[in-house]
Amino acid sequence: YGNRVGVFRLMDVLSNFKIRATASVNSWICDFHPEIVNEGMKRGWEFMGHGETNSHYLDAEPDAERQVILATLDRIERFTGVRPNGWVSPGVRLTWNTLDHLAEAGCRYVGDFTNDDQPYLMDLDGKRLVSVPYAYETNDFPHFMRLNQSAKEFENKIRREFDVLYRESADSGRVMGISLHPFIIGVAHRIGALEAALEYICGHDEVWLATGSEIIEHFLATTGES
């Protein structure tokens, strides 16, 4: 359902608010559902690597994991013409070797961590990656599929998250992600909750609707690391 209907409904909602998503993409989507990637390209979306498929986590031997990461990034680059800057591991499950493989493969940021509200720099023996906060709380999968909470509760959760981060950002900017899966939020009875939450957020001044790459470029420039 997500690949047939939900993702296109989600695209329309985001476009109505002039939001360009940063999509974590399984590279097999380029082969099995190329129309999704093509439509995302038309709308100016950014594509992150997300493994070849969510059916396989990065729990392989180091060289096999390295090959999966390279194959994922290479396939998305061949299809879109742009090598992904970012990465989120399938299931948000990485190994002790993942970050080194990502840095070697040319990634600049990773979204596997939930331990901050701001980006931070990671030094990997002279190579570096930026951590861009991943949203596990404002995330439709655990909210609906594990906690069995309602669409209205999802809207309210996003609003409350935004209110605090917006207030704190008066001193220093904050990153607020909303993690969405088309087969979950893209169904007809849930999409309105997202739409209402985005309308609330976009009704505030000085909200930057940024992609992952835009966030790290700003972070590196303002910290003097670029």
Summary of the structure (lengths in Angstrom):
residues: 226
radius of gyration: 17.1
end to end distance: 41.4
largest distance: 48.5
contacts: 694
relative contact order: 0.15
helix: 50%
strand: 11%
